[in-house]
Amino acid sequence: MALPENFLSKSLARVQPSATIAVTQKARDLKAQGRDVIGLGAGEPDFDTPDNIKAAAIDAINRGETKYTAVDGIPELKEAIAAKFKRENGLDYAVDECFVAPGGKPIIYNAMMATLNPGDEVVIPTPYWVSYPDIVLLAGGEPKFAQTTIETSFKLTPEALEAAITPKTKWLIFNSPSNPSGAAYSRDELKKLTDVLMKHPHVWVLTDDMYEHLVYDDFEFVTPVQVEPGLKDRTLTMNGVSKAYAMTGWRIGYCAGPKELIGAMRKLQSQSTSNPTSISQWAAVEALNGTQDFIPTNAAVFKGRRDLVVSMLNQATGIECPTPEGAFYVYPSCRGLIGKKTQDGKVIDSDEAFATALLEQEGVAVVHGEAFGLSPFFRISYATSTEALEDACARIQRFCASLT
């Protein structure tokens, strides 16, 4: 039965479904139909959650830790979060300045919903994680995109940031290392941006540090408040256990920020999801407090995969693939293929057309760059086996060579 006219919220019409989830689901559907498909769309480590973390969850179940918790997380986890920020980032946060949510996305959603009013602007550098602008739109704000380029290694320049800020700007959403480009900002690069932000005291910063531990080639991760402590009173520093600890399905994100903002987010979460899963919270306590030895081991595997993918893609006709500093994505340009035709005569007139034809002809699922706000590019996640990546990149080379 069709829904009545005007039944759905007008707010819903402002947003699009997640392109990364859509590509992943399409790859699953094609596999279910018997197609030989390699899915490179999902941002999910292929490593298993470490045994000590799984054991902590099992112990929590056996202890009966299966009831409602405080809306914004158990005290033990918030203490572990405060300790993590002090130990790894040199940041001092009180326990009541820490907040836990069922994933990183709800933290962004809570922050935007709790602060944005109609007409408020949020600066988002391109390329961006697909959910940033849609969450801003759902909250009634207006995304304002600050363009980066392949020539700047997809990094926001101070000039572009300055140009994007207006009297209506309420937030900058900042992500380093970046999803989708893998670009990460050095201390000097970040200092130039924080210098701009210090000139605009009405602009708050939401920094998404989810890929903090996945950096390569001796790159030193820094977060904005480390570089400029003067921003602390207007910065929400967000992180989580999904990427570094291979805990995507556990759904735990966390953040720290000014107590008044945390209180507003707690109020909102109390009327939406309520507390994150109790078992996952106890697992996250072990993740943050327990051994970290596996993180550099996993990062070394990712680095090898990055180097393989960058090398093979740069051997493909018409593809240019920069080497990213972090995360587990590459964001290659397919500009050299725009205007070419596939074997069945279809014109590659956009990065979406490229991704569609690649999936149809070679069975490789990637996410087109338009979904991330910057074309003509596409995103590949190399968080999968080396064998699958070699096969996928060989197929991409074959596909590019077949275009005329």
C-alpha positions in Angstrom: 0.0 0.0 0.0 1.3 3.4 -0.9 1.9 5.9 1.9 -0.5 8.9 2.0 0.6 12.1 0.3 2.8 14.2 2.6 3.1 11.4 5.1 6.9 11.3 5.2 8.8 14.1 7.0 10.0 17.0 4.8 13.3 16.7 6.7 13.8 13.3 5.3 13.6 14.7 1.7 16.7 16.8 2.5 19.0 13.8 2.8 20.2 10.9 0.7 20.8 7.3 1.6 24.4 6.4 2.5 26.3 5.7 -0.8 28.9 3.5 0.9 26.2 1.3 2.5 24.4 1.1 -0.8 27.4 0.0 -2.7 28.2 -2.7 -0.1 24.7 -4.0 -0.2 24.7 -4.1 -4.0 27.9 -6.2 -3.9 26.2 -8.5 -1.4 23.2 -8.8 -3.6 25.2 -9.6 -6.7 27.2 -12.3 -4.8 24.0 -13.8 -3.7 23.0 -14.1 -7.3 26.2 -16.0 -8.1 28.3 -13.2 -9.5 32.0 -13.1 -8.8 32.2 -9.7 -7.0 35.0 -8.1 -5.0 33.5 -5.5 -2.7 35.8 -2.6 -2.0 33.1 -0.3 -0.6 33.0 -1.0 3.1 35.1 0.9 5.6 35.5 -2.1 7.9 38.7 -3.9 9.0 38.8 -7.5 8.0 40.6 -8.4 11.2 38.8 -10.1 14.0 38.2 -8.3 17.3 41.1 -9.2 19.6 40.6 -12.1 22.0 41.1 -10.1 25.2 38.3 -7.7 24.2 35.9 -10.6 23.4 36.8 -12.2 26.7 36.0 -9.0 28.5 32.5 -9.0 26.9 31.9 -12.6 27.9 33.0 -11.9 31.4 30.6 -8.9 31.5 27.7 -11.2 30.4 28.7 -13.8 33.1 28.8 -11.0 35.8 25.2 -10.0 34.8 26.3 -6.6 33.3 23.2 -6.8 31.0 21.0 -4.0 32.4 20.4 -0.4 31.4 23.4 1.9 32.1 23.8 5.6 32.4 22.6 7.3 29.2 26.1 8.5 28.2 28.1 5.5 29.3 29.3 3.6 32.4 31.7 5.4 34.7 34.4 2.8 34.0 34.3 3.5 30.3 34.3 7.3 30.7 37.3 7.0 33.0 39.1 4.9 30.4 38.3 7.6 27.7 39.6 10.3 29.9 42.8 8.3 30.5 43.1 7.6 26.8 43.0 11.3 25.9 45.6 12.1 28.6 47.9 9.2 27.7 47.8 9.4 23.9 46.9 13.0 23.2 48.0 15.0 26.2 44.5 16.3 26.8 42.9 16.7 30.2 39.2 15.9 30.3 37.1 15.2 33.4 34.9 12.2 33.4 31.8 14.4 33.1 33.2 15.9 30.0 33.3 12.5 28.3 30.4 10.9 26.4 29.7 7.5 24.9 27.2 6.7 22.1 26.3 3.7 20.0 28.9 4.6 17.3 30.6 7.7 16.0 27.7 8.7 13.8 25.3 9.2 16.7 27.9 11.5 18.3 27.9 13.8 15.2 24.1 13.5 15.1 23.7 14.4 18.7 26.1 17.4 18.5 24.4 18.8 15.4 20.9 18.3 16.6 21.7 19.8 20.0 23.3 23.0 18.5 22.0 23.8 15.0 19.3 26.3 14.3 17.8 27.2 10.8 20.4 29.2 8.9 23.4 27.9 10.9 26.3 26.9 8.6 28.7 24.0 9.0 32.0 24.0 7.1 32.8 20.6 5.6 36.0 20.1 3.6 35.6 18.0 0.4 35.9 15.1 -0.1 33.9 14.3 3.0 32.5 11.2 4.7 29.1 10.8 3.2 27.1 11.2 6.4 28.4 14.7 7.4 26.3 16.9 5.2 23.2 14.8 5.6 23.3 14.9 9.4 23.7 18.7 9.2 20.7 18.9 6.9 18.6 16.7 9.2 19.5 19.0 12.0 18.2 22.0 10.1 21.6 23.5 9.3 23.3 24.2 6.0 26.5 22.5 4.9 29.1 24.8 3.3 31.7 23.0 1.4 35.4 24.0 1.4 37.0 22.5 -1.7 40.3 20.6 -1.7 42.1 19.3 -4.7 44.4 16.5 -5.6 47.2 19.0 -6.0 46.9 19.8 -2.2 46.7 16.1 -1.4 43.0 16.6 -0.5 44.0 18.8 2.4 42.1 21.9 3.4 44.3 25.0 3.0 44.0 28.0 5.5 42.9 30.2 2.6 40.0 27.8 1.7 39.0 27.6 5.4 39.0 31.4 5.8 36.9 31.8 2.6 34.3 29.3 3.8 33.7 30.9 7.2 30.9 33.5 7.5 29.1 35.1 10.4 26.6 32.2 10.2 29.2 29.5 10.6 28.7 27.5 13.8 30.9 24.4 13.2 33.8 23.1 11.2 33.7 19.3 10.9 37.3 18.1 10.6 38.5 14.6 9.8 42.1 13.4 9.9 43.1 10.9 8.7 40.3 11.3 6.2 37.5 9.1 5.0 37.5 8.9 1.9 41.0 10.2 0.9 43.3 8.9 3.7 44.8 12.4 3.9 46.2 13.3 7.3 47.5 16.7 8.5 50.9 17.2 10.0 51.3 19.4 13.1 52.5 22.3 10.9 49.6 21.9 8.5 47.1 21.8 11.3 48.6 24.8 13.1 47.9 26.9 10.0 44.3 25.9 10.2 43.9 26.4 14.0 45.5 29.9 13.5 42.5 30.7 11.2 40.0 29.3 13.7 41.5 31.3 16.6 40.5 34.4 14.6 36.9 33.3 14.5 35.7 32.6 18.1 32.2 31.9 17.0 33.2 28.7 15.1 33.2 25.4 17.0 35.2 22.4 15.8 34.0 18.8 15.7 37.1 16.7 15.0 36.6 13.1 13.9 39.7 11.2 14.9 38.3 7.7 14.2 41.4 6.7 12.2 44.0 8.1 14.6 45.9 4.9 15.0 46.0 4.0 11.3 48.8 6.2 10.0 51.9 5.1 8.1 55.5 6.0 7.2 56.3 7.4 10.7 53.5 10.0 10.4 52.7 11.6 13.8 49.0 12.0 14.5 47.8 15.2 16.2 44.4 16.5 17.0 43.4 20.2 16.9 43.4 20.9 20.6 46.9 19.4 20.9 48.1 21.9 18.5 46.1 24.8 19.8 44.9 24.5 23.4 43.0 27.7 23.0 40.4 25.8 21.0 39.5 23.4 23.8 36.5 25.3 25.1 34.9 25.1 21.6 36.0 21.7 20.4 34.3 18.3 20.5 37.0 15.6 20.0 35.5 12.4 18.7 36.9 8.9 18.4 35.8 5.3 18.7 36.8 1.6 18.9 35.5 0.5 15.5 38.6 1.0 13.3 41.7 0.6 15.4 40.2 -2.3 17.5 38.2 -4.0 14.7 35.0 -3.5 16.6 32.7 -2.1 13.9 29.7 -4.2 15.0 30.1 -3.4 18.6 28.9 0.1 18.0 30.8 2.3 20.4 31.9 5.8 19.7 33.1 8.3 22.3 34.0 12.0 22.6 35.0 14.7 25.0 34.2 18.3 25.1 32.8 21.2 27.1 30.5 20.1 29.9 27.5 22.2 28.8 27.6 20.6 25.3 28.0 17.1 26.7 25.0 17.8 28.9 22.9 18.8 25.9 24.0 15.7 23.9 23.1 13.5 27.0 19.6 15.1 27.1 19.1 14.3 23.4 20.4 10.8 23.6 18.1 10.1 26.6 15.2 10.6 24.2 16.6 8.7 21.2 18.8 5.6 21.7 19.3 5.8 25.4 22.5 4.0 26.6 24.9 2.2 24.3 24.9 -1.6 24.7 26.1 -2.5 28.1 28.2 -5.5 26.9 29.9 -3.4 24.2 30.8 -0.8 26.8 32.6 -3.3 28.9 34.4 -4.6 25.8 35.5 -1.0 25.1 36.9 -0.6 28.6 39.2 -3.5 27.9 40.0 -2.1 24.4 41.2 1.2 25.8 42.8 -0.1 29.0 44.2 -3.4 27.7 47.1 -4.2 25.5 47.6 -2.1 22.4 50.3 -4.3 20.9 48.1 -5.5 18.0 47.5 -1.9 16.7 50.9 -1.3 15.1 50.9 -4.9 13.8 47.6 -4.4 12.0 48.7 -1.0 10.8 51.7 -2.6 9.2 49.4 -4.9 7.3 47.3 -2.0 6.1 50.4 -0.1 5.0 51.5 -3.1 2.8 48.0 -3.2 1.3 48.1 0.6 0.7 51.4 0.4 -1.1 50.1 -2.5 -3.3 46.9 -0.7 -4.3 48.6 2.6 -5.0 51.2 0.9 -7.2 48.8 -1.2 -9.2 46.3 1.6 -9.7 49.0 4.0 -10.9 49.8 1.3 -13.6 46.1 1.4 -14.8 45.4 3.5 -17.9 43.9 6.9 -17.0 44.1 6.5 -13.2 46.1 8.7 -10.9 46.3 7.5 -7.3 48.0 9.6 -4.6 49.6 7.9 -1.6 47.6 8.7 1.6 49.1 9.1 5.0 46.4 7.2 6.9 43.1 5.4 7.2 42.5 2.4 4.9 41.3 4.2 1.8 42.7 5.5 -1.5 40.9 8.2 -3.6 42.1 7.8 -7.1 41.3 10.2 -10.0 39.6 8.7 -13.1 39.7 12.0 -15.0 41.8 10.4 -17.7 38.9 8.0 -18.5 36.1 10.6 -18.8 34.7 10.5 -22.3 35.9 7.0 -23.1 33.5 4.2 -24.0 33.0 0.7 -22.6 33.0 -2.5 -24.7 29.2 -2.2 -25.1 29.3 1.4 -26.1 28.4 3.2 -22.9 30.1 6.5 -22.3 32.1 7.1 -19.1 30.8 10.6 -18.5 31.2 10.7 -14.7 32.8 8.9 -11.8 29.4 7.3 -11.1 29.4 5.9 -14.7 32.9 4.6 -14.2 32.0 2.8 -11.0 28.8 1.4 -12.5 30.6 0.1 -15.6 33.4 -1.4 -13.5 31.0 -3.3 -11.4 29.0 -4.6 -14.4 32.0 -5.5 -16.5 34.6 -6.7 -14.0 32.6 -7.3 -10.8 34.6 -4.8 -8.7 32.5 -2.6 -6.4 33.9 0.9 -5.5 32.2 4.1 -4.4 32.0 6.9 -6.9 33.5 10.3 -5.9 30.4 12.4 -6.3 29.0 10.7 -3.2 31.9 12.3 -1.3 31.5 15.7 -2.8 34.5 15.7 -5.2 34.6 14.4 -8.7 35.9 12.7 -10.9 37.3 10.3 -8.3 36.4 7.0 -6.6 37.1 5.4 -3.2 38.6 2.1 -2.6 38.8 0.5 0.8 41.8 -1.7 1.2 40.5 -3.2 4.4 40.3 -6.6 2.8 42.7 -9.4 2.0 45.8 -8.8 0.0 44.7 -11.6 -2.5 41.4 -9.9 -3.1 43.1 -6.5 -3.6 45.5 -7.9 -6.1 42.7 -9.5 -8.0 40.5 -6.4 -7.9 43.4 -4.1 -9.0 44.2 -6.4 -11.9 40.5 -6.3 -12.9 40.6 -2.5 -12.7 43.7 -2.4 -14.9 41.9 -4.7 -17.4 38.8 -2.6 -17.4 40.7 0.7 -17.9 42.7 -0.8 -20.8 39.5 -2.0 -22.5 38.0 1.5 -22.7 38.2 3.2 -26.1 
